Amino acid sequence: MLVKTRFDLKYENKSESSLCVVERYRRGIEENNWETSLALVHYRGGQDEFELGKAYLKSDDPIDRGVGADILGQLGWRDKTFLDMSVSLLISALQDKVDSVVYFACVALGNRCDEKAIAHVIKLAQSPSTEIRNGVVFALLGQESSEAIDVMLLLARDEDLDTRNWAMFGLGTQIEIDSPQIRQALHKGTFDEDSEIRGEALVGLANRKDSGAIELLLNEWKTFEDVSILSVEAAEIIASPRLYSTLVELEKTLDLEEDVFFEYQLQHALDACKPKILKVV
């Protein structure tokens, strides 16, 4: 029997039934209200919650099936209760005729992070559905098999901006593996039209101590008008004095009054890149 390691007082004292939580969540999806949550159901993660997910996944209504996938995707939080049975059901849901259900199943499999799903997910990588391709990226985040990485390299060139963005994030930050192919994809990403994608690529190169990252970063700040917080994060990782003067200029010219997170990150980058004064003995 699996020992329960999760404990959260906020959820321990909740008396609302899991069925009521799921029904409210389902209504939220139908009404485009994304403030509803399945956290209590996931936290409980017991037999009743598993059976709810299974039942919803078998519904004739595609919204219900999406909810069922969401339920099964995070049962038990880090304890990952009903893992094998949930993954099997979610893999079967990848055959659904409705794109949104396949998407929810992919995301749920990504949350379960089980290698058994990879071979099934990658078959969808070239789906004509943008929604499904986006789901494939979520399913493969953090997976380090060669097959998963090959698909992420493919989707990092996707025509859909969101899919491309998440794939770049996956390659740059969610795995530690390094290869010429990954670096090539990240390098190409630094020239993307989208500043967030360029930032993800720069962070990925900085994480890998790429020798060209400094010049690419200086070019980013010189060429593009929108300075992303990710590019400043990359500067902190690189921690090169060559970046310091440009960071100082950014601090002077950017309006940071309403962006405390950017200001915080910029200060960290300045501290990391500030030239060290050597003491003469």
URQUI-V501442 format. One record per helix or strand of 2 or more residues. SS is the DSSP state (helix for helix, strand for strand). FROM is the first residue (numbers start at 1). LEN is the number of residues. If there is no record, write none. Layout:
BEGIN
SS	FROM	LEN
SS	FROM	LEN
END
This chain:
BEGIN
helix	9	4
helix	18	13
helix	39	6
helix	47	11
helix	62	12
helix	77	3
helix	83	11
helix	99	14
helix	115	10
helix	130	11
helix	146	10
helix	161	12
helix	180	10
helix	195	13
helix	213	11
helix	229	10
helix	241	13
helix	260	14
END
